[in-house]
Amino acid sequence: MNEPLHRALGLTDDEAESITKILGRAPNPLELSMYSVMWSEHCSYKSSRIHLKRLPTEGEHVLVGPGENAGVIDMGDGIAAAIRIESHNHPSAIEPYQGAATGAGGILRDIFTMGARPIALMDPLRFGPLEDPRSRWIAEGVVNGISGYGNSVGVPTVGGETVFDETYTGNPLVNVLCLGIMPTERLVLGQATGVGNLAVLLGSRTGRDGIGGVSVLASAGFSDDEADAAKRPNVQVGDPFEEKRLIEACLKLLDEGLAVGIQDLGGAGLCCATSETASRGGVGMDVDITTIPLREEGMEPFEIMTSESQERMLAIVEPGNLDRVMEICEKWEVLASVIGTVTDNAGALRILDGPGDDAIVLADVPASSLHDEAPLYERPLAEPADLADRRQRSANDLPAPESIADDLAAMLIDPSWVYSQYDHQLFLNTVAGPGSDATVLRLKDPATGADTGRGMGLTTDGNHRWCAVDPKRGTANTVAESVLNLACVGARPLALVNCLNFGNPEHPEVMWQLSEAIDGMTEACLAFDLPVVGGNVSLYNESKGTNIDPTPVVGVLGMVDDLQSPPPGKRWNDGDRIVLLGDPDATELSGSTWAFRQGHKQGSLPAIDYDAHAAVAGLTRDLVNDPGFITGVHDISSGGLGVCLAEMAIASGVGCTVARVGSHALLFSEAPSRVVVAVSADNLPTLEERAAAAGVPVTRLGLAHKDQFAVKGLVEVPLATLASASADRLPNALGGGTTQG
C-alpha cells in the first residue's frame, strides 16, 4: 500500500488533520507541499518556540527584535546595524562547498533585505576529528565554499571559530553570521501592504536545485552515506556575482523609497516569501505561477513554490514606481518580474495558473496559517537518568598527566590556515580581525563613508564540552565568555544573536538540553542586560542515531566608544610582567578541553558570579581603552590558563617563566571570569591599584622573556616546539589533497 502523500512530505497525521480544519476541506497536493515546508522544523520552530519565548528581547538600543529577517540595533548618530546568524549544517554535510557557500549567500540577503549593506561575515565551524578523512573533506569544502562566495561577493570574513571533535563526525555545524550597517531611515520590514501593490521577483531564475532545501534537510538526521548522497539535489547552488548585483539593486531601490516591503527567498523559497510578507502585512496575495522566470522546462507548481534557488528577493512595489524599479534592475543586470498582486482577499495566498479572473486557482490558503500557525509542540523533556551521579564525578579525580608539555601541545591549534583563505580587509574597516579575541571594525557613516571615531566589536562563541556536562551553566558561561572577549578589544556588549544546534527533538534528553540552554542564556543575558535580537534553531543534528553534543553558539555585537588605536591583542614584549585578573585559585577541570581529551565528560562546571564577571570585563575594557597602558590581553577559556599563556607566547615569539601555578588543575581549568594581561614593569603598580579599585583580584604570574615556555614545577619546553605543534596541525591535515568524500 502506498504511503499517504502527507507522510511522504514529512507531515504527521495530526498535522494533516489540522490543515484540513484550517481549509475546511482536504488540501490538494500543492497546498500540502506548501504546508510541509512551512511547517517543517527549520521554518516553523515548532519544537522550540515555546522555549524561545523565555529569552529577553527588549533593550535600549533595539530597533527590531526577533521575528524579522535580522535584528537591528541603534548605533547612534542616525546609524543602525543589522545582525543575523544562521545554520547550514545539513546541506554542508552533503555538499560542503555549495552548502557553505549558499549559507553565506542566504545570511547576506537577510541583512540587505532590512536595508543594510553587509560589511562582515563570521563563520563558527565545527567538524569531526582531523583523523577522519570524510571530516577533512567536509572541512576543506566548507572553508572553500565560504571563501569562494564571500571573497567573490565582496564581503569580508572577519572571524569565527574552527573546532574539530568526534561529536560532529557525520554532522558538521556550519553557522554563519553577518553584520550590516545602514542609515536608520532606510530600515524596511519584510511585509506587504497596500492593496493593488505589486509583488516583484528579483534575481535568479527558479530551478530545481534546492527544492525543499534546508526546510527538508534540516528536519532529519543522517543515516548512511548512500542515503545522504541521494539528498544532494536538495542542496542549493550559489552565484556570488548575481548576489553582488542583487545587493546593489536592492539597496538602490531602498535608497529611492521604491519598495514598500522586501523579503529574501531563503528556506521554503517563494512559498515562504509570499506567505510571510502577506501575513505580516495582514493582507492577501495572488501569485501567477506562469510569470515566474524558470531555468528548467516542465517544472511542476510545487517545485516552483518550494525551490530554494539562490539569489532571489521579493519586493512589494507601488504600480507607479514599477518603471523606475525596472530601470534600476536593468542597470544592475538583475532580472525583475511582476509575479503577483497584494489583495484584500481575507488574507488568502492564492497560487494561480495564468492572469485575470479566468485563471485556474492552484492553491488557496490563509497566508497566516503558513507563516505563524504551525503546530506548537511541547515535546517531552527529561534529564539524563544518571545526571546526579555524573555530576559527582569530578575530572579533578583523574590522574595527573604523565607529560604536561605533551598535553598542552595537543590542545594548541592555529586556525590561521582557515582564515588565510578569506579576504578580511575588504572595505578597509577591519582593525582587529581573525585570530583576535574579538573582531573590531571601524564604524563609518553609511551615507557618507566618514569615520565616526567609534568601533564595533563582534564575536562568536560556543563550547560543546561545557554544554555536554551542563547545558544551562555551559550556555551561561558561553554568553559570559562573549562579553569578556568583547572586553578584550575594548567593546561593551549591545545585543546577542544565537544559533542553537541540538540533536533530535523527539528525544526527551535533547529537549531537556535545549530547554536548559535557553534558561542559561536567559539568566546570563538578564545579568548582563543583553537583549537577544534574533537567532536560529537547528535540530536533528544527529548521525546514525547519535546526537551531537548540545552546541549553542552566540554572536554578540558591542561598541567601542572611542577607537583611538587597535587593541593590544594576545601578545607581550620581552620583559613584560604577566598578570592574572580574576580568581587565582580556580581548579575545576570538569568540562575542560583537558578532561575531554581524557574521555571524561562528567562532573559539575564551575559556577559563574555575574557581578565578579562584570567587574573583570569592565576593568579589562578600561585597560584596553587606555592606549599603551597594557601590552597584551587574552581571556582564559578553552584550554585554560596553559593554552592562554602559550598562545600569547607563540603570537609574540617571546617565552615566559610563570610561577604560582602549582598543579595541572590550575593550568588547565576553564573556570570563567579570568583574563591574562601583559604590562610593563613601570605600569604594574598602577594596574594593581586600578584592579583593587574595581574589586578585581590581581595576581603576578611571572615574566615574559627568553625562548622557553616554563611553568615552574610543571613544564619547561622550547617555545618553538609549541609553536610548531600549533601552526602545523591544520596545514598538514588540510589542503594537501589527502581528503576524500
N, C-alpha and C positions, 0 to 999 in steps of 0.2 A: 504494500500500500504506500502511495506517495506521501511524503511529508507535507503537511499543510504549508501554504506559502508564508504565512506569518512566522512560523517557526524557522523556515529556511532563511528568512530575513533577520532572524535574531530577536523577534518579538515573542513574549510569552503568551500563553492562552489568556491570562488575565488582562494583559496589555491589549490584546486584540479585542477583547470584550469591551474594554474601556473606549477604544476607538469607535467601535460600533455605537456605543451610547452617545459619544460626542457628536457623531454624524447623524444619528437617528436612522442609520441604515448600515448595511455591510459596506466596508471600503472596497474600492477597486484596486487592482494591482499597483497602479501608480501611486495612489494615496497610501497604500501600505508601505511602499518603498520610501515615501517621504517621511512617514512616521518612524520607520525603522532607523533612519539615520538621525533624525532629530531627537528621538527618544533613546538613542544609544548612550552608553555611559560617557563617552567623550563629549558629546554635545549637551546632554541634559544634566549631568552630575546627579543622577537620580539616587545614587547611593551615598553621596557626600553632602548634598545641600543642607540637610537637617543639621549637620555638624558645623558647616561653614558659617552658619548664621551666628555662631558664638564669637566670631572674630571681631575685634574693634575696627571700624571702617571710617570713622569720622575724625577730623583733626583740623587744626587752624589753617593749614595750607592746602587742604584737599579741595580741588575743584570738581573732580569726577572720581567716584569710587568704583567698587565692583559692579559689574553688570554691563559695562560698555566694553568697547574693543581694547581700551587701555585706561589705566589710571592717569589722572592729570593733577599736577602739583603746581601751586602758585610759587614761583621762584622770586617774586618781587620785580619792581621796575617794569611791569607790563609783560613779563616773560613767564611762560608756562612750560613745564616739562611733562612729557607723556612717557610712561614706563609700562612695560608688559613683559611677562615671562611665559613661555610655552614649552610643551614637550613634543618631541617627535621620536619617541623611543621605539615604538613598534615598526614604523616604516624604516628606521635606520638599521634595525636588526636584519631586515630582509634585503634592502638595497642601500648600503651605508652611504654611498655618495649622494644619491638623489634624496634619500630620506633626510639627511642632514641639510643638504642644500635647500630643499623646499621648506624645512623648518625655519631656516634663516629668512627665506623669502616671505613666508607667512607672517613672521613676527614683525618684519619691516612694514607690511601692509597694515597690521594692527596699529602701528604708530602713525603712519601718514593718513590713515582714514580719520584720525582725530584732528588733522590739520597740522601736525608736527612734522618737521623734517628729521628723519632718522640720522643720528650723529654717532651712534656707538652700538656695537653688539658685544655681548659676553656669552661664553659657552661653558657652563658647568657640564662636564662629560664624565661618564663612568662606564668602564668596560670590564670584561672578565680578565683573568690574570694574564700577564705578558707571556707566560709559558704556554698558553693555549693558542694554537695557530689561528683558529677562527676568530678569536677575540682580537688578535693582532690585525687580521684582515678587516674587521669591523672598525677598529680604531683608525687605521690608515684611511679607509674610505670616508669615515665621518669627518676627520680633520681636513681631508682634501675637499669634501663637499662644502664645508663651511668656508674654507679659504677661497675655493673656486667661485662661490656665489658672492660672499661679502666683498672680496677684492674686486670682482668684476662690476658689481653694482655701485661700488664706491662708498661703502660704509665700513669704517674700521672695526676690527675685533680687538677690544682693548683689555680683555682679561677673562677670567673664568677659572675653572678647576679641571684637573685631569686625574682621575682615580682609577686604579686597577685593583680589582678584588674578585674573588671567586663567586661572590653572591650575584654578580652581574653576568656570569657565564651564560650565554644564550639570550640574555635580555639586557642589552646596554641601556643606559639612560643618556639621552641627548636632549638636554634642556638648553634653550636659547633665550636670552634677554635682550631687549632693545630699548634704547633711550632716544627720545627726540625732543626738540625744543620748537617753540612757536611763539609769535605774539599772542597774548591772551585772547585778543578779539577774533583770532582765526579759529578758535575752538569750534568744532562742529560735531554733532552726535549722529549715530547711526540710526536715524529714524525717518520714516516717510510721513510727510504732512502735505496738506493742500490737495483736495480732490481735483482731479484733472491734470495734476503734475505727472511728469513722465519718468519712467524707470529706464535709465540708460546704462547699458552694459559696456564697460570699458576694458580694453586689454586683449588678451589672447583669445583665440577661438577655443571652443569647448570640445574636448576629445574624450576618448575612453580611458586615458591614463588617469588613475586616481578615482575611479568610480567607487564610491563608498569611502575610499581613502582612510584617513585616520579614524573616522567615525566607525568603520568596521574593524580596522586593525587594532585599535586601542580598546576594543571591547572583548578581547580574548587573549589568552596567553599563547605560548609557543609549545609545540608538541615535538615534532621531529623535522629534520632538515628538508625532507621531501615535501611535507605538508606546507612548511613555511615558504618554500620556493614557489608553490602554486599561488601564493598571495602576492607575488611580485607585480602583477598588473594593477593591484590596488595602490601602488606607490606612485605619487605624482612625479612629473618631470619638470624641472625648473629651467627658466631662461632669464638670467640676471640682467641681460641687456634690455629685454622687454620690461622688466621691473623698473629699471632706471628711467625709461621713457614714461612709464606709468606714474612714477613718483613725481616727476616734473610736471606732467599734465595735470595730475590731481591737485597739486599744490597751487598751480596757476588758477585752476577753477575755483579753489577756495579763496585765493587772494582776491579774485574779482567777484566773490559772493555769488557764484553761479550754481552752487549745489545747496539745495535745502537740507539734504542729508546725504551721507555717503557710508558705504559698508563694504568691507573686503569680502571676497569669496574664499573662505577657509574651509573648515570642516563642514561637510554636507553641501558645499557648493551653492548653487542657485537656490536650492530649497531653503537653506539657512538664511541667505542674504535677503530673499524676498519676504519670508515669513517674519524674520526679526525686525526688519525696517517697518513693515506694516503693523506688526504687533506693538512695537514701541510707540508708534505714532497714533495708535488707536484707529487705524483706517484699514480699508481693504486694498487689494491689488489684483489686477488682471494681467496675466503674463501670456503673451502669444509665443508659443514654443517654436513656431515657424520662423520667427525673426532672430533667433539666437544663432550667431555665426558658429559653424561647426568645422572641425578639422578632419572629420571622417564621415563618410556616407553611411546612411542606413541606421543612424543612432536612434534607439528607442527613447520615448519620453522619459522613462525612469532613468536612463543613462544620462540624458541631458540635465535633468534636475539634480541628480546626486553626484555627478562628476566633480572631482576636486581639482580639475586642471588649474594650473597656477597662473599668477599674474593677471587676475581679473578683479574688477571693482564694480559696484553698483552705485550709481549716483541718481539722486532724485532731483529733477530739474524742472523749473517752470517752463512752459511751452515757449514763452517769449525769449528765453535765454538759450534755446536749443541751438540756433545757428552759431552763436559765439562759442558754445561748448564744442560743436563740431569743428570750428576753425582751430581752436586750441589743440584738439586731439589730432587734427591733420598735421599741424605744425610739428608735433612730437611723434608723429607716425604711430599713433595709438588708435586702434580700431574702436569705433564707437557706434552702437546700435540701440535704437529705441526698442525695448522688448516688452514694455508694459505701461500701465497707467494706474495711478492712485485713484481708488474709488471710495464711495460711501456705502459699499455693499455689505453693511453689517460686519465689517472686519473679516470678510472672506478672502482667502487667497484662491484665485481660480487660475488654473492652467488651461489655456485654450489652444485649439488647433486651428489657427487662422484668425484673421481680423474680423471685426464687425459683429453685429448682432446674430449673424447666422453661424458663428464659429462653434465648433464642437467643443463642449466642456469636457476636458480630460480628467480634471480633478477640481474639487470644490470643498475646501476645508477651512475652518476658522484659523486664521494666522496665529492667534494666541495659543491655540491648542498644540501647535507645533513648537512654538517658542518657549512658553513658560507653563504649560500644563502637563508636562511629562510626569509620570508617576514619581512619587517621593517615597523612597524606601527607607524605613528604619530597620536596617538589617540587624540580625542578632550579633552581639559582640560579647566576647569572653576573653578574659586574661588567660595566659598560659596556666595550665593546671599546676605546674611546678614553680610558679613565679616566686612564691615566698622562699622556697628552698634555694632557688637560683640566686636570689638577692643576698643570701647569707654567704655565698661562696666568693669571697673577695679575691681578686687577682693578686693581691699582696701576699697571699699564701703560697704563690708559686715559688719554685726555687729561684735563687738569684741566677742571672745569666752567667754562662761559662766565659763569654767574651763580650764585654760591653761594647768594645770597639766594633766587633762584627755586627752586633745587634743594631748599633747606631748607623753603621754604614748601610745596612739593609733597608733602613727606613728612609734613606735620602733618595730623592728622585727629582731631578731638574726638569721641569716641564718646558724648557725653552725650545726643544725640538718642535713641540706643538705650536707654540705661538710664533716661532720663526716662519711658519707658513702663512701667517697673517700680516697684512699691512695695518699696523695700528697707529700710523701717523697721518692718515687721511684727514683732511680739514685742518691739520696742524693745531688741533685742540689738546692733544694728549700731553699732559705734564708728567704724570706717573702712569705707566702702562703695565702690560703683563709682567708678572713676577713680583709686583709690589703687593703689600698687604691689601691695598685697595687701589682702584684707579682714580686718577684726578684729571678732570677735563676743565679747560677754561670755559667759563660761562660767557658767551658772546651774545650780543643783542641779535636776535634772528632777523630783524628788519634791516639793520644797518651793518651788521658784522663787527660792530665796535666791541672791544673787550670791556667787560663791566668791572674788571678787577677782582671778581669773585670766581669761585670754582665749584665744581660739582664732584663729590666723592661717590663712588659706585663700587659695590662689592657683591659677589655671590658666594654663598657658603652652604655647606651641607656636611653631615657626618653620620654615615650609616652605622658606624660602630657604637657611637653614643646611643643612637636611637634603637639599635638592636637590644641593648641592655635595658634601656628605659626610654620609651618613645616620648613620654611627657617631658622629663627632665632633659633628655637629649635634644629635643627641639628647642626648649627654652635656652639651653646653652648655645645652640646654633645661632639663635637670634642675638644672644649676648656677644658671641664671637664677631658677628657682623658689626655690631655697634663699636666694638673695640678695634676692628680692622679699619673702620672709618676714622676713629680717633687717631690711629697711627699715621694718617695722612692729613690730619687737622680738620676733619669734617664732623659736623654734628648731624645726626640722623633726622630725616624728614618723613620718609614713607617706606613701606615694605611691600613687596610682591612675593608670592610664593608659588612653588611648583611641588605639589605633593605626590611623590612617586611611591606607590604601595603595590602590594600583591593583589590577590584575588579577593574582591569584596564579599564573595559568597562564603568565605572562610571567616568564622566569628573572630578568630585571633587577629586577622588582618584588620577587621573593622575596629577592634579594640585598639590596635596600634594607631589607626587613623584618628580615632576619637581622642586618644591620649595626646597625640602630637598636636592636634588643634587646641587642646586645653593648654598644653605647654606654650604654644605660640601665643595664645591669648594672654596668658599670665605674663609672659615677657614683654609683649607689646604694650600692655597696660602699664607695666612698671616703667618702661622707657618712653611712654607717651608717643607710641609709634603706630600710626594707623596702617591697616592693611588695605591697599587701594586696588588690588586685583590679584589674580592668580590662576592656577590651572591645577586640575586633579588628574593624575594619570594612574589608572588602576589596571588590574590584570597583568601586572609586571611579574610574570612567572615563566619558568621554562621547565618543561617536562614535569609539571606538578609541584615544582619547588618555587616558593615565593621569594622575591628579593628581600633583603633586609629593608625595613622602613627607611625611606630616604627623602625627608622633606628638605627642599632646597629653598633658600630665601635670597632675594635680591633686595638690597637696601640702598636708597638714594640719600645722599647727605649734601650739606652745604659747607663750603669753605668761605667764610665771610670776608676774608682779606687774603687773597692769594698773592703773597709777596714773592715767594720763591718755591721751588719744588720741595716736597717733604724730604727729610733726610734719608729715608729708606732703611733697609735692613743691612747695615754696614757699620764699620767702625774704623778708626785710624790707629796706627801704631802708637801706643802709649795711652790710649783712652782707658778710662775706668768703666767697668761693666757693672751695671746696677740692675737689680730686680725691683720692680714696683708691684706690690701685692703680697699675698701670703707667702712667706718664705718656707713654710712647713708643709706645703701641700704634697701628700704622698699617695693618694688613692690612685691605683692603677687600673681599676675596673673600667672597661670601655676604651682603654687606650690602644693606640696602634701596637705598642709592645705586647700587651696582653693578647690581642687578637692574633698576633704572629705566633703566639704560643698555643693557639687553639682555644683560648679561654674567652668565652663570650657571656660571662655571668657577672654577678656582683651588683653593687649599687654605685651609681655615679655620684661624684661629689656634688653637694648642694651649691646653689648659687645664691649669694647675698646681693640682691639687686642694688641696695644702697652703696655697698662697697664697690660693686662693679661700676656704677655710675661715677663714683669718686675717682677710680683708676682711669676710666675713659676721659673724664673731664680734665684731670691733671695731664694725661698724655696729650690730649688735644691742645692744651695751653702750651706745653713744652714744644710741640711740633710747630705751633704758630708763632713761636719766638725765634725768628730766623738766626741760625748759627749757634743757638744755645746748646743743643744736643747734636751729636754727630750722627747717631743712628737710633732706630727704634724698630722693634718687631714684637708682635704679640705671640704668646705661647698658646699653641693649640695642638694640632696633630703632631705626635712625636714628642711632645712635652718640651721641657727646658733644653734637653740634649739636642733635639733637632733644631730648635730655635737658635741656640748658640752656634751650632755647626753651619747653619745657613748664613748667619751673619759673617762668620769667619770665612766661608767659601766666597761669598759675594765681595768681601773686602780683600781677599788674598793675604790676610793677616791672621795669625794664630791667636791663641789665648791660653792663659793659665787661670783656672777657676777653682776657688775653694768654697767651703761651706755647703757643699753638696755631698752629703755623706753616704748616699745609697742610690742604687739604681731606681728606687721608687721616687726619690726626689728628682732624679734626672729625667724620668720618662712619664711621670704623672701629667695628665692633661686637664688638671683642675682649672676652672675658669678664673677670669679677673686678674691676669698676670701679664706683665709686659717687661721686656728687657730693653734697657736704654744704655747707649754708649755716650759718655760725656768726658770732656777734658778734665784733667786734674784740677784746673783753676775753677771750673764751674761746678765741681762736685759738691762743695759745701752749700752753695746756693740751691742746687737741686734738692738736697736733703731738707733744706728749710722749706722749700715750696711743697715738698711731699708731706712734711709734718703739718703744714698749714692746711693742706687738703685732706688730712686724716688718712693718708695712704702709707702703709708700711713700706719702708725702703731698706734694701739690703745690698751691701757691697759684695759683689761676687768675685771680682778678680780684675785682671789686666789683659788688654789686647796687645800682643807682641809676638815676635818670633814666627816660626813656621810650623809649630806643633799645636795640636789641639789637645789640651790637657785639663782634666778634671781630677784634682788631687785625690789619690787613693782609689780612683775608679778606672781611669782610662788615660792613656797617652799615645797618640798616633800622629804620624805626619799629616799635616793639613792636606797635602797633595793626594794622599790616599783617599780621604773622604771626598775631596773634590772630584777625583776620577770616578769614584763609585756613583756619585750623584749625576755627573754630566754624561756618563757613557751609557746609562741604563736604557734610556729611550732610543737614542740613535742606533744602538746595537740591536734593538729589538724591532724597530720600525723603519720603514723607508728603504730597506735593503733588498726588497724583492723576495723575501723568505716567507711571506704570509700566504695564506690560502683561504678560499671561500668554503 
